[in-house]
Amino acid sequence: MGWFPGYAIDLGTGERLNMAFGEDSWLGAENGKDMLWNPSSNIYGGVGGGGGFGGSAIYAGGQHWIYVFKNSQYEEGSENRMPAYDGGNYLWTNLEDNPSTTNVRRVFRACTWVGSSLLNEDFEMLSPEDGLIPNDVRIRLRVAKAYEKYSSATLDAENYDVAENYNNPLYRFSTSDVATQTNENPVLKSVLDEISVVPNPYYAFSQYETSKLDNRVKVTNLPEVCTVRIYNLQGTLVRSFFKADPLTTLDWDLKNERNVPIAGGVYIIHIDVPNVGEKTLKWFGIMRPTDLDNF
């Protein structure tokens, strides 16, 4: 029995899984015969047999292969199959105490993943007392699995005596990283940079318009409450809007306060968000002549 400085978890069931590793005892110089999981950084080297690469022998870090075994007891409905983590007892019993062909097949029929390993040249393995691995790493493997009842406590998934959620798949997750933040002024101030007006520049047409008589642009990424004021370059107020709704956009029909279409040119759009801050945008538009065919 050796010791692997890590563990495997089935993310679908939450169970810890049995693991094993192997090494090549012919590669003593690559840490291949010391019963430790301590791969070297050499992929190949030297000249020799053994399935060489360009005349070189394959070292593969001492060939420290990693094996992960699934819980086959539930899938096959038999207690004489690989269980969830048992400290390697099932592996030891079938491969060391009674390594018959049948037992070897039972073990490796439960092997769900095999992978090799190589030491990064910039690191050195630690001593066994210090845990061997000089850093932490997490590997996620996605395996397709049917949505069905499952129990790690009993082979009969229809037995609900100790069941949670009637042995149906049960997932726990957190939205803390993506949840809406409220009353966070620093966050609100940073979001002011996302406010924009589209299209900009406006060349006589936008995809928001619904007819030949419709002229329209949108101010986007607005907060729930704000005041939008539009000025010409002389500083004259052209149009103002007070927004107090959950929509994140505001439509401007390119008309002034008296419902008269504006002239083409550059305009200043000022957004005032109470207790947060202000945002100023420059907008350029070219107006199209009225289409008299509509009258």
Secondary structure, DSSP 8 states (H G I E B T S, - for coil): ----S--EE-TTT--EEEEEEE--TT-GGGT-SSSS----S-SEESS--SS-BTTBEE-HHHH-EEEEE--HHHHHT-SSS--S--TTHHHHIIIII---HHHHHHHHHTEEEEE-----TT-----GGGTS-SS----------------SS-S-TT--TT-SGGGS-------TTTS---S-HHHHHHHGGG-EEESSSEES--TT--STT---EEEES--SEEEEEEEETT--EEEEEEEESS-S-EEE-SB-TTS-B--SEEEEEEEEETTTEEEEEEEEEE-----GGG-
